[in-house]
């Protein structure tokens, strides 16, 4: 059974930091592109950051320089370090794993940034 379990969300003041983690129960995890999406109130789900099997990363323009995505293939985990948080970062954050068109999602974790 495929499971992606996120943790680390919560309430933080603007300018603060949070770290999200996701444990992914997928065989051959190292082959997957993994990352984080978010969906804010009244908005569509959008890519925040992703990291490929080779370690290449890409980020949404709005988070470049503030967020860092990383993976640990030995522990089947992907993390998102979020610094200098802004109220507009408030959203439900979803962990994602993708390989050859197959997409898997976590249940989401709420991040709320107060001004």
Buried (B, 14 or more C-beta within 10 A) or exposed (E): EEEBBBEBBEEBEEEBEBBBBBBBEBEEBBEBBBBBBBBBEEEEBEBBBBBBBEEEEBBBEEBEEBBBBBBEBEEBBBBBBBBEBBEEBBBBBBBBBBBEEEEBBBEBBEBBBEE
